[in-house]
Structures are given as structure tokens and as C-alpha cells.
Amino acid sequence: MIREYRVVDCRAGADDEGILVKAASPEAAALLVFDEPLMRGGKSPDLRARVYSRTGDGPLSMVRLYARAARQS
């Protein structure tokens, strides 16, 4: 289901109110904004975005998305 999401950039130095996009999931919304795959769960230094959405008159929900950790050989 396509919904509207507000994607807020959490990188250092970013100061915005977010970008509204329509997508199927918070991860898909962030991919449209950052052109980088992000995931739920991670460490604070890797935080890239907070993604907000609301269903109808329901409460506002928020998901934190993090950069994928670099694989180590």
C-alpha cells in the first residue's frame, strides 16, 4: 500500500523539516530521498533518517533508519 512519508535527514549538519514522498514502506521512502538502502536497527553514529507516517486519524508513527554496516573480510 502506497502511503505518504516525511523523511527527516539525521546526518550531522542536516537541518530540515523533512521531505514528503509517497512509497510502500519507510525504507522505500528513504531510498527515494537518499538513494542509499537504509535499515531498521543500528548504532547511533549510523543514524541517517527518521521517517514519519500517519494512517488516517491515527497516531503519528516514526521509524529510525540506519546506514548498513560495512562488511568486514
CHARMM-style PDB file with segment names, atoms N, HN, CA, C and O in Angstrom:
ATOM      1  N   MET     1       0.842  -1.180   0.000  1.00  0.00      PROA
ATOM      2  CA  MET     1       0.000   0.000   0.000  1.00  0.00      PROA
ATOM      3  C   MET     1       0.887   1.244   0.000  1.00  0.00      PROA
ATOM      4  O   MET     1       1.797   1.363   0.820  1.00  0.00      PROA
ATOM      5  N   ILE     2       0.627   2.141  -0.894  1.00  0.00      PROA
ATOM      6  HN  ILE     2      -0.112   2.044  -1.560  1.00  0.00      PROA
ATOM      7  CA  ILE     2       1.390   3.387  -1.000  1.00  0.00      PROA
ATOM      8  C   ILE     2       0.863   4.365   0.042  1.00  0.00      PROA
ATOM      9  O   ILE     2      -0.342   4.587   0.164  1.00  0.00      PROA
ATOM     10  N   ARG     3       1.800   4.942   0.789  1.00  0.00      PROA
ATOM     11  HN  ARG     3       2.779   4.761   0.690  1.00  0.00      PROA
ATOM     12  CA  ARG     3       1.462   5.932   1.824  1.00  0.00      PROA
ATOM     13  C   ARG     3       2.379   7.127   1.666  1.00  0.00      PROA
ATOM     14  O   ARG     3       3.370   7.087   0.937  1.00  0.00      PROA
ATOM     15  N   GLU     4       2.025   8.194   2.369  1.00  0.00      PROA
ATOM     16  HN  GLU     4       1.220   8.227   2.962  1.00  0.00      PROA
ATOM     17  CA  GLU     4       2.880   9.380   2.370  1.00  0.00      PROA
ATOM     18  C   GLU     4       3.760   9.342   3.612  1.00  0.00      PROA
ATOM     19  O   GLU     4       3.290   9.086   4.720  1.00  0.00      PROA
ATOM     20  N   TYR     5       5.042   9.600   3.403  1.00  0.00      PROA
ATOM     21  HN  TYR     5       5.424   9.808   2.502  1.00  0.00      PROA
ATOM     22  CA  TYR     5       6.023   9.592   4.480  1.00  0.00      PROA
ATOM     23  C   TYR     5       6.763  10.921   4.493  1.00  0.00      PROA
ATOM     24  O   TYR     5       6.969  11.541   3.449  1.00  0.00      PROA
ATOM     25  N   ARG     6       7.158  11.348   5.681  1.00  0.00      PROA
ATOM     26  HN  ARG     6       6.991  10.844   6.528  1.00  0.00      PROA
ATOM     27  CA  ARG     6       8.036  12.519   5.824  1.00  0.00      PROA
ATOM     28  C   ARG     6       9.382  11.993   6.266  1.00  0.00      PROA
ATOM     29  O   ARG     6       9.504  11.406   7.341  1.00  0.00      PROA
ATOM     30  N   VAL     7      10.395  12.201   5.440  1.00  0.00      PROA
ATOM     31  HN  VAL     7      10.297  12.678   4.567  1.00  0.00      PROA
ATOM     32  CA  VAL     7      11.740  11.689   5.696  1.00  0.00      PROA
ATOM     33  C   VAL     7      12.604  12.846   6.182  1.00  0.00      PROA
ATOM     34  O   VAL     7      12.796  13.835   5.474  1.00  0.00      PROA
ATOM     35  N   VAL     8      13.125  12.707   7.410  1.00  0.00      PROA
ATOM     36  HN  VAL     8      12.969  11.904   7.985  1.00  0.00      PROA
ATOM     37  CA  VAL     8      13.959  13.742   8.021  1.00  0.00      PROA
ATOM     38  C   VAL     8      15.409  13.251   8.039  1.00  0.00      PROA
ATOM     39  O   VAL     8      15.703  12.166   8.540  1.00  0.00      PROA
ATOM     40  N   ASP     9      16.293  14.056   7.492  1.00  0.00      PROA
ATOM     41  HN  ASP     9      16.054  14.938   7.085  1.00  0.00      PROA
ATOM     42  CA  ASP     9      17.723  13.745   7.429  1.00  0.00      PROA
ATOM     43  C   ASP     9      18.340  13.928   8.809  1.00  0.00      PROA
ATOM     44  O   ASP     9      18.227  15.006   9.392  1.00  0.00      PROA
ATOM     45  N   CYS    10      18.983  12.906   9.336  1.00  0.00      PROA
ATOM     46  HN  CYS    10      19.074  12.030   8.862  1.00  0.00      PROA
ATOM     47  CA  CYS    10      19.595  12.964  10.675  1.00  0.00      PROA
ATOM     48  C   CYS    10      21.118  13.022  10.627  1.00  0.00      PROA
ATOM     49  O   CYS    10      21.774  12.932  11.664  1.00  0.00      PROA
ATOM     50  N   ARG    11      21.677  13.169   9.445  1.00  0.00      PROA
ATOM     51  HN  ARG    11      21.144  13.242   8.602  1.00  0.00      PROA
ATOM     52  CA  ARG    11      23.137  13.249   9.348  1.00  0.00      PROA
ATOM     53  C   ARG    11      23.629  14.546   9.972  1.00  0.00      PROA
ATOM     54  O   ARG    11      22.892  15.529  10.037  1.00  0.00      PROA
ATOM     55  N   ALA    12      24.866  14.545  10.426  1.00  0.00      PROA
ATOM     56  HN  ALA    12      25.465  13.746  10.373  1.00  0.00      PROA
ATOM     57  CA  ALA    12      25.450  15.725  11.058  1.00  0.00      PROA
ATOM     58  C   ALA    12      25.360  16.920  10.118  1.00  0.00      PROA
ATOM     59  O   ALA    12      25.694  16.824   8.937  1.00  0.00      PROA
ATOM     60  N   GLY    13      24.911  18.030  10.651  1.00  0.00      PROA
ATOM     61  HN  GLY    13      24.639  18.108  11.610  1.00  0.00      PROA
ATOM     62  CA  GLY    13      24.834  19.256   9.871  1.00  0.00      PROA
ATOM     63  C   GLY    13      23.539  19.412   9.098  1.00  0.00      PROA
ATOM     64  O   GLY    13      23.266  20.489   8.567  1.00  0.00      PROA
ATOM     65  N   ALA    14      22.748  18.377   9.025  1.00  0.00      PROA
ATOM     66  HN  ALA    14      22.969  17.503   9.457  1.00  0.00      PROA
ATOM     67  CA  ALA    14      21.473  18.485   8.303  1.00  0.00      PROA
ATOM     68  C   ALA    14      20.460  19.178   9.202  1.00  0.00      PROA
ATOM     69  O   ALA    14      20.327  18.844  10.380  1.00  0.00      PROA
ATOM     70  N   ASP    15      19.761  20.127   8.646  1.00  0.00      PROA
ATOM     71  HN  ASP    15      19.868  20.398   7.690  1.00  0.00      PROA
ATOM     72  CA  ASP    15      18.758  20.862   9.410  1.00  0.00      PROA
ATOM     73  C   ASP    15      17.562  21.105   8.501  1.00  0.00      PROA
ATOM     74  O   ASP    15      17.471  22.130   7.827  1.00  0.00      PROA
ATOM     75  N   ASP    16      16.642  20.136   8.497  1.00  0.00      PROA
ATOM     76  HN  ASP    16      16.716  19.302   9.045  1.00  0.00      PROA
ATOM     77  CA  ASP    16      15.467  20.308   7.659  1.00  0.00      PROA
ATOM     78  C   ASP    16      14.233  19.760   8.359  1.00  0.00      PROA
ATOM     79  O   ASP    16      14.329  19.071   9.375  1.00  0.00      PROA
ATOM     80  N   GLU    17      13.095  20.073   7.807  1.00  0.00      PROA
ATOM     81  HN  GLU    17      13.017  20.633   6.982  1.00  0.00      PROA
ATOM     82  CA  GLU    17      11.831  19.605   8.372  1.00  0.00      PROA
ATOM     83  C   GLU    17      11.367  18.327   7.693  1.00  0.00      PROA
ATOM     84  O   GLU    17      10.319  17.782   8.040  1.00  0.00      PROA
ATOM     85  N   GLY    18      12.127  17.858   6.746  1.00  0.00      PROA
ATOM     86  HN  GLY    18      12.978  18.301   6.464  1.00  0.00      PROA
ATOM     87  CA  GLY    18      11.791  16.621   6.071  1.00  0.00      PROA
ATOM     88  C   GLY    18      11.264  16.833   4.677  1.00  0.00      PROA
ATOM     89  O   GLY    18      10.882  17.935   4.284  1.00  0.00      PROA
ATOM     90  N   ILE    19      11.257  15.743   3.943  1.00  0.00      PROA
ATOM     91  HN  ILE    19      11.567  14.847   4.262  1.00  0.00      PROA
ATOM     92  CA  ILE    19      10.783  15.727   2.569  1.00  0.00      PROA
ATOM     93  C   ILE    19       9.613  14.756   2.501  1.00  0.00      PROA
ATOM     94  O   ILE    19       9.716  13.627   2.981  1.00  0.00      PROA
ATOM     95  N   LEU    20       8.508  15.184   1.913  1.00  0.00      PROA
ATOM     96  HN  LEU    20       8.425  16.102   1.524  1.00  0.00      PROA
ATOM     97  CA  LEU    20       7.344  14.316   1.761  1.00  0.00      PROA
ATOM     98  C   LEU    20       7.477  13.495   0.489  1.00  0.00      PROA
ATOM     99  O   LEU    20       7.724  14.038  -0.588  1.00  0.00      PROA
ATOM    100  N   VAL    21       7.311  12.181   0.618  1.00  0.00      PROA
ATOM    101  HN  VAL    21       7.110  11.739   1.492  1.00  0.00      PROA
ATOM    102  CA  VAL    21       7.345  11.284  -0.533  1.00  0.00      PROA
ATOM    103  C   VAL    21       6.266  10.226  -0.361  1.00  0.00      PROA
ATOM    104  O   VAL    21       5.832   9.948   0.757  1.00  0.00      PROA
ATOM    105  N   LYS    22       5.839   9.642  -1.463  1.00  0.00      PROA
ATOM    106  HN  LYS    22       6.193   9.868  -2.371  1.00  0.00      PROA
ATOM    107  CA  LYS    22       4.898   8.525  -1.440  1.00  0.00      PROA
ATOM    108  C   LYS    22       5.675   7.262  -1.751  1.00  0.00      PROA
ATOM    109  O   LYS    22       6.417   7.197  -2.732  1.00  0.00      PROA
ATOM    110  N   ALA    23       5.495   6.249  -0.897  1.00  0.00      PROA
ATOM    111  HN  ALA    23       4.892   6.301  -0.101  1.00  0.00      PROA
ATOM    112  CA  ALA    23       6.233   4.997  -1.052  1.00  0.00      PROA
ATOM    113  C   ALA    23       5.468   3.871  -0.373  1.00  0.00      PROA
ATOM    114  O   ALA    23       4.459   4.098   0.295  1.00  0.00      PROA
ATOM    115  N   ALA    24       5.962   2.661  -0.555  1.00  0.00      PROA
ATOM    116  HN  ALA    24       6.782   2.476  -1.097  1.00  0.00      PROA
ATOM    117  CA  ALA    24       5.314   1.476   0.009  1.00  0.00      PROA
ATOM    118  C   ALA    24       5.764   1.179   1.435  1.00  0.00      PROA
ATOM    119  O   ALA    24       5.081   0.450   2.155  1.00  0.00      PROA
ATOM    120  N   SER    25       6.901   1.732   1.857  1.00  0.00      PROA
ATOM    121  HN  SER    25       7.455   2.324   1.272  1.00  0.00      PROA
ATOM    122  CA  SER    25       7.429   1.459   3.193  1.00  0.00      PROA
ATOM    123  C   SER    25       8.353   2.599   3.606  1.00  0.00      PROA
ATOM    124  O   SER    25       8.762   3.395   2.761  1.00  0.00      PROA
ATOM    125  N   PRO    26       8.688   2.689   4.899  1.00  0.00      PROA
ATOM    126  CA  PRO    26       9.647   3.715   5.325  1.00  0.00      PROA
ATOM    127  C   PRO    26      11.000   3.543   4.636  1.00  0.00      PROA
ATOM    128  O   PRO    26      11.641   4.530   4.273  1.00  0.00      PROA
ATOM    129  N   GLU    27      11.438   2.293   4.455  1.00  0.00      PROA
ATOM    130  HN  GLU    27      10.918   1.491   4.750  1.00  0.00      PROA
ATOM    131  CA  GLU    27      12.718   2.042   3.788  1.00  0.00      PROA
ATOM    132  C   GLU    27      12.683   2.508   2.333  1.00  0.00      PROA
ATOM    133  O   GLU    27      13.655   3.078   1.837  1.00  0.00      PROA
ATOM    134  N   ALA    28      11.560   2.264   1.651  1.00  0.00      PROA
ATOM    135  HN  ALA    28      10.771   1.801   2.054  1.00  0.00      PROA
ATOM    136  CA  ALA    28      11.423   2.703   0.259  1.00  0.00      PROA
ATOM    137  C   ALA    28      11.399   4.231   0.174  1.00  0.00      PROA
ATOM    138  O   ALA    28      11.951   4.811  -0.761  1.00  0.00      PROA
ATOM    139  N   ALA    29      10.765   4.872   1.141  1.00  0.00      PROA
ATOM    140  HN  ALA    29      10.317   4.400   1.900  1.00  0.00      PROA
ATOM    141  CA  ALA    29      10.730   6.340   1.167  1.00  0.00      PROA
ATOM    142  C   ALA    29      12.138   6.907   1.338  1.00  0.00      PROA
ATOM    143  O   ALA    29      12.522   7.847   0.643  1.00  0.00      PROA
ATOM    144  N   ALA    30      12.898   6.337   2.259  1.00  0.00      PROA
ATOM    145  HN  ALA    30      12.586   5.573   2.824  1.00  0.00      PROA
ATOM    146  CA  ALA    30      14.270   6.803   2.487  1.00  0.00      PROA
ATOM    147  C   ALA    30      15.144   6.546   1.266  1.00  0.00      PROA
ATOM    148  O   ALA    30      16.015   7.357   0.950  1.00  0.00      PROA
ATOM    149  N   LEU    31      14.926   5.434   0.577  1.00  0.00      PROA
ATOM    150  HN  LEU    31      14.218   4.775   0.834  1.00  0.00      PROA
ATOM    151  CA  LEU    31      15.697   5.135  -0.629  1.00  0.00      PROA
ATOM    152  C   LEU    31      15.446   6.196  -1.699  1.00  0.00      PROA
ATOM    153  O   LEU    31      16.374   6.589  -2.407  1.00  0.00      PROA
ATOM    154  N   LEU    32      14.216   6.658  -1.823  1.00  0.00      PROA
ATOM    155  HN  LEU    32      13.463   6.338  -1.248  1.00  0.00      PROA
ATOM    156  CA  LEU    32      13.908   7.724  -2.784  1.00  0.00      PROA
ATOM    157  C   LEU    32      14.637   9.020  -2.443  1.00  0.00      PROA
ATOM    158  O   LEU    32      15.090   9.734  -3.338  1.00  0.00      PROA
ATOM    159  N   VAL    33      14.749   9.323  -1.153  1.00  0.00      PROA
ATOM    160  HN  VAL    33      14.381   8.743  -0.426  1.00  0.00      PROA
ATOM    161  CA  VAL    33      15.368  10.579  -0.723  1.00  0.00      PROA
ATOM    162  C   VAL    33      16.888  10.502  -0.740  1.00  0.00      PROA
ATOM    163  O   VAL    33      17.548  11.424  -1.219  1.00  0.00      PROA
ATOM    164  N   PHE    34      17.456   9.408  -0.220  1.00  0.00      PROA
ATOM    165  HN  PHE    34      16.920   8.659   0.170  1.00  0.00      PROA
ATOM    166  CA  PHE    34      18.909   9.307  -0.049  1.00  0.00      PROA
ATOM    167  C   PHE    34      19.619   8.542  -1.152  1.00  0.00      PROA
ATOM    168  O   PHE    34      20.840   8.633  -1.281  1.00  0.00      PROA
ATOM    169  N   ASP    35      18.872   7.791  -1.947  1.00  0.00      PROA
ATOM    170  HN  ASP    35      17.880   7.718  -1.842  1.00  0.00      PROA
ATOM    171  CA  ASP    35      19.464   6.932  -2.980  1.00  0.00      PROA
ATOM    172  C   ASP    35      20.496   5.984  -2.368  1.00  0.00      PROA
ATOM    173  O   ASP    35      21.545   5.711  -2.953  1.00  0.00      PROA
ATOM    174  N   GLU    36      20.163   5.492  -1.166  1.00  0.00      PROA
ATOM    175  HN  GLU    36      19.312   5.715  -0.691  1.00  0.00      PROA
ATOM    176  CA  GLU    36      21.024   4.589  -0.408  1.00  0.00      PROA
ATOM    177  C   GLU    36      20.107   3.674   0.405  1.00  0.00      PROA
ATOM    178  O   GLU    36      19.193   4.156   1.074  1.00  0.00      PROA
ATOM    179  N   PRO    37      20.339   2.365   0.355  1.00  0.00      PROA
ATOM    180  CA  PRO    37      19.486   1.479   1.154  1.00  0.00      PROA
ATOM    181  C   PRO    37      19.777   1.638   2.644  1.00  0.00      PROA
ATOM    182  O   PRO    37      20.927   1.550   3.074  1.00  0.00      PROA
ATOM    183  N   LEU    38      18.725   1.872   3.423  1.00  0.00      PROA
ATOM    184  HN  LEU    38      17.791   1.944   3.073  1.00  0.00      PROA
ATOM    185  CA  LEU    38      18.860   2.012   4.863  1.00  0.00      PROA
ATOM    186  C   LEU    38      18.079   0.892   5.530  1.00  0.00      PROA
ATOM    187  O   LEU    38      17.214   0.274   4.909  1.00  0.00      PROA
ATOM    188  N   MET    39      18.387   0.631   6.803  1.00  0.00      PROA
ATOM    189  HN  MET    39      19.090   1.133   7.308  1.00  0.00      PROA
ATOM    190  CA  MET    39      17.716  -0.462   7.501  1.00  0.00      PROA
ATOM    191  C   MET    39      17.317  -0.037   8.901  1.00  0.00      PROA
ATOM    192  O   MET    39      17.861   0.909   9.471  1.00  0.00      PROA
ATOM    193  N   ARG    40      16.352  -0.765   9.435  1.00  0.00      PROA
ATOM    194  HN  ARG    40      15.910  -1.533   8.972  1.00  0.00      PROA
ATOM    195  CA  ARG    40      15.931  -0.523  10.818  1.00  0.00      PROA
ATOM    196  C   ARG    40      16.958  -1.179  11.730  1.00  0.00      PROA
ATOM    197  O   ARG    40      17.462  -2.265  11.445  1.00  0.00      PROA
ATOM    198  N   GLY    41      17.250  -0.516  12.806  1.00  0.00      PROA
ATOM    199  HN  GLY    41      16.841   0.367  13.038  1.00  0.00      PROA
ATOM    200  CA  GLY    41      18.202  -1.073  13.776  1.00  0.00      PROA
ATOM    201  C   GLY    41      19.632  -0.752  13.397  1.00  0.00      PROA
ATOM    202  O   GLY    41      20.048  -0.954  12.256  1.00  0.00      PROA
ATOM    203  N   GLY    42      20.371  -0.255  14.357  1.00  0.00      PROA
ATOM    204  HN  GLY    42      20.033  -0.091  15.284  1.00  0.00      PROA
ATOM    205  CA  GLY    42      21.764   0.092  14.124  1.00  0.00      PROA
ATOM    206  C   GLY    42      22.307   0.856  15.314  1.00  0.00      PROA
ATOM    207  O   GLY    42      21.690   0.893  16.379  1.00  0.00      PROA
ATOM    208  N   LYS    43      23.446   1.456  15.128  1.00  0.00      PROA
ATOM    209  HN  LYS    43      23.947   1.427  14.263  1.00  0.00      PROA
ATOM    210  CA  LYS    43      24.093   2.227  16.189  1.00  0.00      PROA
ATOM    211  C   LYS    43      23.912   3.713  15.924  1.00  0.00      PROA
ATOM    212  O   LYS    43      23.793   4.140  14.775  1.00  0.00      PROA
ATOM    213  N   SER    44      23.894   4.489  16.984  1.00  0.00      PROA
ATOM    214  HN  SER    44      23.990   4.142  17.917  1.00  0.00      PROA
ATOM    215  CA  SER    44      23.645   5.935  16.882  1.00  0.00      PROA
ATOM    216  C   SER    44      24.486   6.647  15.827  1.00  0.00      PROA
ATOM    217  O   SER    44      23.946   7.476  15.095  1.00  0.00      PROA
ATOM    218  N   PRO    45      25.793   6.361  15.714  1.00  0.00      PROA
ATOM    219  CA  PRO    45      26.575   7.081  14.701  1.00  0.00      PROA
ATOM    220  C   PRO    45      26.119   6.798  13.266  1.00  0.00      PROA
ATOM    221  O   PRO    45      26.406   7.576  12.356  1.00  0.00      PROA
ATOM    222  N   ASP    46      25.411   5.688  13.068  1.00  0.00      PROA
ATOM    223  HN  ASP    46      25.177   5.056  13.807  1.00  0.00      PROA
ATOM    224  CA  ASP    46      24.957   5.314  11.731  1.00  0.00      PROA
ATOM    225  C   ASP    46      23.543   5.802  11.418  1.00  0.00      PROA
ATOM    226  O   ASP    46      23.020   5.512  10.341  1.00  0.00      PROA
ATOM    227  N   LEU    47      22.914   6.538  12.340  1.00  0.00      PROA
ATOM    228  HN  LEU    47      23.339   6.773  13.215  1.00  0.00      PROA
ATOM    229  CA  LEU    47      21.560   7.030  12.121  1.00  0.00      PROA
ATOM    230  C   LEU    47      21.550   7.991  10.938  1.00  0.00      PROA
ATOM    231  O   LEU    47      22.306   8.962  10.912  1.00  0.00      PROA
ATOM    232  N   ARG    48      20.690   7.715   9.960  1.00  0.00      PROA
ATOM    233  HN  ARG    48      20.076   6.925   9.981  1.00  0.00      PROA
ATOM    234  CA  ARG    48      20.601   8.558   8.769  1.00  0.00      PROA
ATOM    235  C   ARG    48      19.268   9.290   8.656  1.00  0.00      PROA
ATOM    236  O   ARG    48      19.216  10.417   8.164  1.00  0.00      PROA
ATOM    237  N   ALA    49      18.177   8.642   9.117  1.00  0.00      PROA
ATOM    238  HN  ALA    49      18.219   7.727   9.517  1.00  0.00      PROA
ATOM    239  CA  ALA    49      16.867   9.257   8.890  1.00  0.00      PROA
ATOM    240  C   ALA    49      15.851   8.849   9.946  1.00  0.00      PROA
ATOM    241  O   ALA    49      15.920   7.767  10.529  1.00  0.00      PROA
ATOM    242  N   ARG    50      14.908   9.753  10.168  1.00  0.00      PROA
ATOM    243  HN  ARG    50      14.852  10.632   9.694  1.00  0.00      PROA
ATOM    244  CA  ARG    50      13.678   9.436  10.889  1.00  0.00      PROA
ATOM    245  C   ARG    50      12.568   9.569   9.856  1.00  0.00      PROA
ATOM    246  O   ARG    50      12.475  10.570   9.145  1.00  0.00      PROA
ATOM    247  N   VAL    51      11.735   8.549   9.788  1.00  0.00      PROA
ATOM    248  HN  VAL    51      11.810   7.736  10.365  1.00  0.00      PROA
ATOM    249  CA  VAL    51      10.664   8.543   8.791  1.00  0.00      PROA
ATOM    250  C   VAL    51       9.328   8.499   9.523  1.00  0.00      PROA
ATOM    251  O   VAL    51       9.065   7.584  10.303  1.00  0.00      PROA
ATOM    252  N   TYR    52       8.482   9.505   9.260  1.00  0.00      PROA
ATOM    253  HN  TYR    52       8.696  10.249   8.626  1.00  0.00      PROA
ATOM    254  CA  TYR    52       7.195   9.655   9.937  1.00  0.00      PROA
ATOM    255  C   TYR    52       6.057   9.320   8.979  1.00  0.00      PROA
ATOM    256  O   TYR    52       6.132   9.585   7.779  1.00  0.00      PROA
ATOM    257  N   SER    53       4.993   8.727   9.543  1.00  0.00      PROA
ATOM    258  HN  SER    53       4.932   8.511  10.517  1.00  0.00      PROA
ATOM    259  CA  SER    53       3.777   8.485   8.762  1.00  0.00      PROA
ATOM    260  C   SER    53       2.583   8.458   9.707  1.00  0.00      PROA
ATOM    261  O   SER    53       2.722   8.330  10.923  1.00  0.00      PROA
ATOM    262  N   ARG    54       1.412   8.584   9.106  1.00  0.00      PROA
ATOM    263  HN  ARG    54       1.299   8.688   8.117  1.00  0.00      PROA
ATOM    264  CA  ARG    54       0.168   8.554   9.875  1.00  0.00      PROA
ATOM    265  C   ARG    54      -0.871   7.829   9.031  1.00  0.00      PROA
ATOM    266  O   ARG    54      -0.974   8.061   7.826  1.00  0.00      PROA
ATOM    267  N   THR    55      -1.629   6.964   9.660  1.00  0.00      PROA
ATOM    268  HN  THR    55      -1.545   6.776  10.639  1.00  0.00      PROA
ATOM    269  CA  THR    55      -2.717   6.273   8.980  1.00  0.00      PROA
ATOM    270  C   THR    55      -4.031   6.917   9.397  1.00  0.00      PROA
ATOM    271  O   THR    55      -4.431   6.832  10.558  1.00  0.00      PROA
ATOM    272  N   GLY    56      -4.693   7.553   8.457  1.00  0.00      PROA
ATOM    273  HN  GLY    56      -4.368   7.622   7.513  1.00  0.00      PROA
ATOM    274  CA  GLY    56      -5.969   8.213   8.756  1.00  0.00      PROA
ATOM    275  C   GLY    56      -5.824   9.211   9.883  1.00  0.00      PROA
ATOM    276  O   GLY    56      -4.958  10.085   9.853  1.00  0.00      PROA
ATOM    277  N   ASP    57      -6.687   9.070  10.880  1.00  0.00      PROA
ATOM    278  HN  ASP    57      -7.391   8.360  10.905  1.00  0.00      PROA
ATOM    279  CA  ASP    57      -6.650   9.947  12.054  1.00  0.00      PROA
ATOM    280  C   ASP    57      -5.849   9.324  13.188  1.00  0.00      PROA
ATOM    281  O   ASP    57      -5.887   9.816  14.316  1.00  0.00      PROA
ATOM    282  N   GLY    58      -5.132   8.255  12.904  1.00  0.00      PROA
ATOM    283  HN  GLY    58      -5.102   7.855  11.988  1.00  0.00      PROA
ATOM    284  CA  GLY    58      -4.357   7.548  13.923  1.00  0.00      PROA
ATOM    285  C   GLY    58      -3.157   8.339  14.391  1.00  0.00      PROA
ATOM    286  O   GLY    58      -2.905   9.444  13.910  1.00  0.00      PROA
ATOM    287  N   PRO    59      -2.416   7.776  15.328  1.00  0.00      PROA
ATOM    288  CA  PRO    59      -1.240   8.463  15.863  1.00  0.00      PROA
ATOM    289  C   PRO    59      -0.108   8.526  14.837  1.00  0.00      PROA
ATOM    290  O   PRO    59      -0.028   7.708  13.921  1.00  0.00      PROA
ATOM    291  N   LEU    60       0.740   9.494  15.013  1.00  0.00      PROA
ATOM    292  HN  LEU    60       0.675  10.158  15.757  1.00  0.00      PROA
ATOM    293  CA  LEU    60       1.928   9.638  14.182  1.00  0.00      PROA
ATOM    294  C   LEU    60       2.913   8.549  14.573  1.00  0.00      PROA
ATOM    295  O   LEU    60       3.185   8.352  15.757  1.00  0.00      PROA
ATOM    296  N   SER    61       3.448   7.842  13.590  1.00  0.00      PROA
ATOM    297  HN  SER    61       3.227   8.001  12.628  1.00  0.00      PROA
ATOM    298  CA  SER    61       4.454   6.816  13.898  1.00  0.00      PROA
ATOM    299  C   SER    61       5.787   7.243  13.292  1.00  0.00      PROA
ATOM    300  O   SER    61       5.832   7.991  12.315  1.00  0.00      PROA
ATOM    301  N   MET    62       6.868   6.755  13.891  1.00  0.00      PROA
ATOM    302  HN  MET    62       6.832   6.148  14.685  1.00  0.00      PROA
ATOM    303  CA  MET    62       8.210   7.121  13.453  1.00  0.00      PROA
ATOM    304  C   MET    62       9.092   5.888  13.453  1.00  0.00      PROA
ATOM    305  O   MET    62       9.025   5.058  14.360  1.00  0.00      PROA
ATOM    306  N   VAL    63       9.924   5.778  12.418  1.00  0.00      PROA
ATOM    307  HN  VAL    63       9.979   6.452  11.682  1.00  0.00      PROA
ATOM    308  CA  VAL    63      10.888   4.693  12.286  1.00  0.00      PROA
ATOM    309  C   VAL    63      12.264   5.324  12.113  1.00  0.00      PROA
ATOM    310  O   VAL    63      12.428   6.255  11.323  1.00  0.00      PROA
ATOM    311  N   ARG    64      13.244   4.826  12.840  1.00  0.00      PROA
ATOM    312  HN  ARG    64      13.111   4.070  13.481  1.00  0.00      PROA
ATOM    313  CA  ARG    64      14.628   5.273  12.657  1.00  0.00      PROA
ATOM    314  C   ARG    64      15.303   4.330  11.683  1.00  0.00      PROA
ATOM    315  O   ARG    64      15.172   3.111  11.790  1.00  0.00      PROA
ATOM    316  N   LEU    65      16.029   4.902  10.729  1.00  0.00      PROA
ATOM    317  HN  LEU    65      16.136   5.893  10.642  1.00  0.00      PROA
ATOM    318  CA  LEU    65      16.740   4.084   9.748  1.00  0.00      PROA
ATOM    319  C   LEU    65      18.220   4.413   9.774  1.00  0.00      PROA
ATOM    320  O   LEU    65      18.621   5.568   9.916  1.00  0.00      PROA
ATOM    321  N   TYR    66      19.017   3.368   9.633  1.00  0.00      PROA
ATOM    322  HN  TYR    66      18.691   2.430   9.518  1.00  0.00      PROA
ATOM    323  CA  TYR    66      20.465   3.458   9.793  1.00  0.00      PROA
ATOM    324  C   TYR    66      21.176   2.996   8.529  1.00  0.00      PROA
ATOM    325  O   TYR    66      20.638   2.213   7.746  1.00  0.00      PROA
ATOM    326  N   ALA    67      22.401   3.497   8.343  1.00  0.00      PROA
ATOM    327  HN  ALA    67      22.838   4.133   8.979  1.00  0.00      PROA
ATOM    328  CA  ALA    67      23.233   3.038   7.238  1.00  0.00      PROA
ATOM    329  C   ALA    67      23.601   1.588   7.485  1.00  0.00      PROA
ATOM    330  O   ALA    67      23.790   1.171   8.627  1.00  0.00      PROA
ATOM    331  N   ARG    68      23.701   0.836   6.427  1.00  0.00      PROA
ATOM    332  HN  ARG    68      23.548   1.175   5.498  1.00  0.00      PROA
ATOM    333  CA  ARG    68      24.108  -0.558   6.559  1.00  0.00      PROA
ATOM    334  C   ARG    68      25.586  -0.604   6.938  1.00  0.00      PROA
ATOM    335  O   ARG    68      26.404   0.136   6.392  1.00  0.00      PROA
ATOM    336  N   ALA    69      25.906  -1.472   7.866  1.00  0.00      PROA
ATOM    337  HN  ALA    69      25.241  -2.073   8.309  1.00  0.00      PROA
ATOM    338  CA  ALA    69      27.297  -1.596   8.317  1.00  0.00      PROA
ATOM    339  C   ALA    69      28.150  -2.168   7.184  1.00  0.00      PROA
ATOM    340  O   ALA    69      27.715  -3.048   6.442  1.00  0.00      PROA
ATOM    341  N   ALA    70      29.357  -1.656   7.072  1.00  0.00      PROA
ATOM    342  HN  ALA    70      29.710  -0.941   7.675  1.00  0.00      PROA
ATOM    343  CA  ALA    70      30.279  -2.176   6.049  1.00  0.00      PROA
ATOM    344  C   ALA    70      30.698  -3.585   6.436  1.00  0.00      PROA
ATOM    345  O   ALA    70      31.010  -3.856   7.595  1.00  0.00      PROA
ATOM    346  N   ARG    71      30.702  -4.474   5.458  1.00  0.00      PROA
ATOM    347  HN  ARG    71      30.448  -4.253   4.516  1.00  0.00      PROA
ATOM    348  CA  ARG    71      31.129  -5.849   5.728  1.00  0.00      PROA
ATOM    349  C   ARG    71      32.633  -5.912   5.890  1.00  0.00      PROA
ATOM    350  O   ARG    71      33.386  -5.294   5.138  1.00  0.00      PROA
ATOM    351  N   GLN    72      33.046  -6.662   6.874  1.00  0.00      PROA
ATOM    352  HN  GLN    72      32.434  -7.165   7.484  1.00  0.00      PROA
ATOM    353  CA  GLN    72      34.488  -6.808   7.107  1.00  0.00      PROA
ATOM    354  C   GLN    72      34.927  -8.184   6.631  1.00  0.00      PROA
ATOM    355  O   GLN    72      34.228  -9.172   6.857  1.00  0.00      PROA
ATOM    356  N   SER    73      36.069  -8.256   5.982  1.00  0.00      PROA
ATOM    357  HN  SER    73      36.637  -7.453   5.798  1.00  0.00      PROA
ATOM    358  CA  SER    73      36.557  -9.534   5.453  1.00  0.00      PROA
ATOM    359  C   SER    73      37.217 -10.374   6.500  1.00  0.00      PROA
ATOM    360  OT1 SER    73      37.677 -11.477   6.207  1.00  0.00      PROA
TER     361      SER     73
END
